[in-house]
Structures are given as C-alpha cells and as structure tokens.
C-alpha cells in the first residue's frame, strides 16, 4: 500500500471550530472530537465541550475565559 493511499484512509478524529466570546475575543481552530458531533443538537454539544476545555485551561492558568457567544466550524 502506497503512502498516498494510507493518507486517504486516515480517519478524521477532530473537527475544528472558531469561537467568539461575549467580550469580542476570538479563538480559531479549537479541536472537538468528531465522536462528540453525533448528537442531534450539535452546536450545544460543541459549546459545552469547548466550555469544559476553557474551564480546564482557566484552572491551570488562573485566567478565566468569558462566556461563549458563537461557535462555527472553521473553514478549511
């Protein structure tokens, strides 16, 4: 099997999202596991997952993030 064929067979494990916060700040390419996206209410699940990431980061850094305003898939 050639390298090119193996690359095409690779399963996409993450989907990237751009996040805008209530204070106007933005983060790009936030990784969310593709398995999480199987839920019917995708936006709410993605938002909850990213908020959990933000809480973990805030606990480690001591700098909390604001509330999330919007979440959209990154354009690739």
Backbone as a printed PyTorch tensor [residue, N CA C, xyz], in Angstrom:
tensor([[[  0.8520,  -1.1710,   0.0000],
         [  0.0000,   0.0000,   0.0000],
         [  0.8980,   1.2360,   0.0000]],

        [[  0.6320,   2.1540,  -0.9180],
         [  1.4610,   3.3470,  -1.0120],
         [  1.1210,   4.3270,   0.1100]],

        [[  2.0440,   5.2440,   0.3250],
         [  1.8600,   6.2510,   1.3720],
         [  0.6360,   7.1170,   1.0760]],

        [[  0.4280,   7.4220,  -0.1890],
         [ -0.7050,   8.2670,  -0.5730],
         [ -2.0370,   7.5810,  -0.2380]],

        [[ -2.1200,   6.2990,  -0.4800],
         [ -3.3520,   5.5740,  -0.1780],
         [ -3.6100,   5.5210,   1.3240]],

        [[ -2.5460,   5.3440,   2.1030],
         [ -2.7150,   5.3100,   3.5610],
         [ -3.1950,   6.6570,   4.0780]],

        [[ -2.6850,   7.7360,   3.5110],
         [ -3.0770,   9.0730,   3.9500],
         [ -4.5670,   9.3040,   3.7060]],

        [[ -5.0830,   8.8010,   2.5960],
         [ -6.5080,   8.9800,   2.2970],
         [ -7.3890,   8.1660,   3.2290]],

        [[ -6.8900,   7.0620,   3.7390],
         [ -7.6780,   6.2030,   4.6060],
         [ -7.7000,   6.6750,   6.0530]],

        [[ -6.8800,   7.6370,   6.3710],
         [ -6.8070,   8.1230,   7.7460],
         [ -8.1640,   8.6990,   8.1740]],

        [[ -8.6300,   8.2880,   9.3110],
         [ -9.9210,   8.7400,   9.8250],
         [ -9.7470,  10.0940,  10.5000]],

        [[-10.6510,  10.9980,  10.1980],
         [-10.6000,  12.3270,  10.7980],
         [-11.0900,  12.2330,  12.2420]],

        [[-10.2140,  12.5240,  13.1840],
         [-10.5480,  12.3800,  14.6000],
         [-11.0990,  13.6490,  15.2280]],

        [[-10.7850,  14.8110,  14.6470],
         [-11.2060,  16.0820,  15.2250],
         [-11.8520,  16.9540,  14.1580]],

        [[-12.7440,  17.8180,  14.6040],
         [-13.3190,  18.8560,  13.7590],
         [-12.9320,  20.1820,  14.3970]],

        [[-12.5850,  21.1650,  13.5690],
         [-12.1210,  22.4500,  14.0750],
         [-13.2460,  23.4740,  14.0900]],

        [[-13.2630,  24.2920,  15.1460],
         [-14.2860,  25.3250,  15.3000],
         [-13.6370,  26.6520,  15.6540]],

        [[-14.2530,  27.7470,  15.1990],
         [-13.8570,  29.0970,  15.5850],
         [-14.8530,  29.5790,  16.6340]],

        [[-14.3280,  30.1610,  17.7020],
         [-15.1660,  30.5740,  18.8350],
         [-15.0550,  32.0870,  19.0260]],

        [[-16.2020,  32.7420,  19.1890],
         [-16.2410,  34.1640,  19.5270],
         [-16.8410,  34.2740,  20.9240]],

        [[-16.1900,  35.0740,  21.7760],
         [-16.6370,  35.2480,  23.1530],
         [-17.4170,  36.5390,  23.2980]],

        [[-18.1890,  36.6520,  24.3750],
         [-19.0220,  37.8300,  24.6390],
         [-18.2110,  39.1230,  24.6860]],

        [[-16.9470,  39.0460,  25.1260],
         [-16.1100,  40.2510,  25.2170],
         [-15.4790,  40.6300,  23.8730]],

        [[-15.7930,  39.8820,  22.7960],
         [-15.2940,  40.1910,  21.4710],
         [-14.0300,  39.4370,  21.0750]],

        [[-13.4030,  38.7500,  22.0180],
         [-12.1970,  37.9940,  21.6840],
         [-12.5740,  36.7460,  20.8920]],

        [[-11.6110,  36.2340,  20.1290],
         [-11.8600,  35.0730,  19.2870],
         [-10.7370,  34.0600,  19.4280]],

        [[-11.0680,  32.7960,  19.2560],
         [-10.0660,  31.7460,  19.1340],
         [-10.4250,  30.9320,  17.9000]],

        [[ -9.4080,  30.4810,  17.1990],
         [ -9.6160,  29.7360,  15.9640],
         [ -9.1210,  28.3120,  16.1060]],

        [[ -9.7020,  27.4480,  15.3030],
         [ -9.2580,  26.0640,  15.1980],
         [ -9.2630,  25.3130,  16.5200]],

        [[-10.3260,  25.4700,  17.2850],
         [-10.4850,  24.6940,  18.5200],
         [-10.8750,  23.2840,  18.1490]],

        [[-10.1320,  22.3060,  18.6430],
         [-10.3750,  20.9060,  18.3020],
         [-11.4860,  20.3090,  19.1560]],

        [[-12.4190,  19.6590,  18.4730],
         [-13.5060,  18.9370,  19.1300],
         [-13.5280,  17.5390,  18.5160]],

        [[-13.5250,  16.4920,  19.3310],
         [-13.5540,  15.1280,  18.7800],
         [-14.7780,  14.9150,  17.8810]],

        [[-14.5480,  14.2880,  16.7520],
         [-15.6270,  14.0290,  15.8040],
         [-16.7230,  13.1630,  16.4290]],

        [[-16.3550,  12.2930,  17.3550],
         [-17.3340,  11.4250,  18.0150],
         [-18.3820,  12.2380,  18.7840]],

        [[-18.0220,  13.4130,  19.2640],
         [-18.9440,  14.2780,  20.0140],
         [-20.0260,  14.8340,  19.0860]],

        [[-19.7260,  14.9340,  17.8000],
         [-20.6250,  15.5940,  16.8590],
         [-21.7990,  14.7330,  16.4230]],

        [[-21.9080,  13.5280,  16.9120],
         [-23.0080,  12.6400,  16.5390],
         [-24.3250,  13.0170,  17.2150]],

        [[-24.2900,  13.9610,  18.1170],
         [-25.5040,  14.3570,  18.8410],
         [-26.4200,  15.1780,  17.9300]],

        [[-27.7330,  15.0950,  18.1460],
         [-28.6800,  15.8490,  17.3210],
         [-28.5160,  17.3640,  17.4700]],

        [[-28.2190,  17.8250,  18.6560],
         [-28.0460,  19.2620,  18.9210],
         [-26.5470,  19.5580,  18.9210]],

        [[-25.9740,  19.6120,  17.7330],
         [-24.5220,  19.7260,  17.5890],
         [-23.9480,  20.9880,  18.2320]],

        [[-24.5400,  22.1470,  17.9830],
         [-23.9800,  23.4000,  18.4860],
         [-23.9030,  23.4160,  20.0110]],

        [[-24.9540,  22.9570,  20.6710],
         [-24.9500,  22.9280,  22.1310],
         [-23.9020,  21.9930,  22.6920]],

        [[-23.7180,  20.8480,  22.0500],
         [-22.7210,  19.8800,  22.5000],
         [-21.3190,  20.4300,  22.3010]],

        [[-21.0820,  21.0460,  21.1480],
         [-19.7710,  21.6320,  20.8630],
         [-19.4750,  22.7580,  21.8470]],

        [[-20.4540,  23.5970,  22.0870],
         [-20.2820,  24.7170,  23.0270],
         [-19.9480,  24.1970,  24.4220]],

        [[-20.6580,  23.1740,  24.8750],
         [-20.3880,  22.5990,  26.1960],
         [-18.9890,  21.9870,  26.2530]],

        [[-18.5630,  21.3210,  25.1780],
         [-17.2380,  20.7180,  25.1520],
         [-16.1500,  21.7940,  25.2360]],

        [[-16.3090,  22.8670,  24.4670],
         [-15.3070,  23.9470,  24.4750],
         [-15.3210,  24.6830,  25.8150]],

        [[-16.4880,  24.8650,  26.4090],
         [-16.5520,  25.4940,  27.7460],
         [-15.8070,  24.6480,  28.7700]],

        [[-15.9170,  23.3170,  28.6680],
         [-15.1780,  22.4320,  29.5780],
         [-13.6750,  22.5810,  29.3560]],

        [[-13.2480,  22.6890,  28.0990],
         [-11.8310,  22.9310,  27.8080],
         [-11.3860,  24.2540,  28.4310]],

        [[-12.2120,  25.2920,  28.2710],
         [-11.8810,  26.6110,  28.8180],
         [-11.7400,  26.5630,  30.3420]],

        [[-12.6140,  25.8150,  31.0160],
         [-12.5200,  25.7030,  32.4750],
         [-11.2140,  25.0170,  32.8860]],

        [[-10.8220,  23.9770,  32.1570],
         [ -9.5720,  23.2730,  32.4520],
         [ -8.3800,  24.1990,  32.2610]],

        [[ -8.3880,  24.9590,  31.1730],
         [ -7.2970,  25.8970,  30.8970],
         [ -7.2670,  27.0020,  31.9490]],

        [[ -8.4440,  27.5030,  32.3290],
         [ -8.5290,  28.5700,  33.3320],
         [ -8.0140,  28.0890,  34.6840]],

        [[ -8.2980,  26.8430,  35.0410],
         [ -7.8180,  26.3010,  36.3130],
         [ -6.2970,  26.2230,  36.3310]],

        [[ -5.7110,  25.8920,  35.2000],
         [ -4.2520,  25.7790,  35.1270],
         [ -3.5710,  27.1410,  35.0500]],

        [[ -4.2030,  28.0890,  34.3450],
         [ -3.5540,  29.3880,  34.1370],
         [ -3.9690,  30.4490,  35.1470]],

        [[ -5.1350,  30.2680,  35.7760],
         [ -5.6320,  31.2750,  36.7070],
         [ -6.3200,  32.4360,  36.0080]],

        [[ -6.5700,  32.3060,  34.6910],
         [ -7.2100,  33.3720,  33.9200],
         [ -8.4820,  32.8260,  33.2720]],

        [[ -9.6440,  33.1010,  33.8480],
         [-10.8950,  32.5600,  33.3020],
         [-11.2660,  33.2150,  31.9690]],

        [[-11.9650,  32.4730,  31.1350],
         [-12.4680,  32.9610,  29.8520],
         [-13.8720,  33.4950,  30.0600]],

        [[-14.2800,  34.3800,  29.1640],
         [-15.6420,  34.8900,  29.2050],
         [-16.6220,  33.8760,  28.6390]],

        [[-17.8710,  34.2700,  28.5870],
         [-18.9170,  33.3990,  28.0500],
         [-18.8020,  33.3230,  26.5280]],

        [[-19.1400,  32.1710,  25.9770],
         [-19.0840,  31.9680,  24.5250],
         [-20.3200,  32.5900,  23.8840]],

        [[-20.0850,  33.3720,  22.8420],
         [-21.1750,  33.9990,  22.0960],
         [-21.5700,  33.1320,  20.9030]],

        [[-20.6140,  32.7470,  20.0630],
         [-20.9070,  31.9130,  18.8980],
         [-19.8220,  30.8580,  18.6840]],

        [[-20.2300,  29.7610,  18.0610],
         [-19.3240,  28.6860,  17.6740],
         [-19.6640,  28.3060,  16.2410]],

        [[-18.6720,  28.3590,  15.3480],
         [-18.8830,  27.9830,  13.9390],
         [-17.7380,  27.0920,  13.4840]],

        [[-18.0390,  26.1900,  12.5610],
         [-16.9840,  25.3300,  12.0020],
         [-15.9480,  26.1870,  11.2920]],

        [[-14.6810,  25.8460,  11.4810],
         [-13.6050,  26.5460,  10.7750],
         [-13.6770,  26.2190,   9.3040]],

        [[-13.3540,  27.1810,   8.4870],
         [-13.2940,  26.9440,   7.0490],
         [-11.9250,  26.3970,   6.7200]],

        [[-11.9120,  25.3510,   5.9210],
         [-10.6190,  24.7420,   5.5790],
         [-10.3680,  24.7480,   4.1160]]])
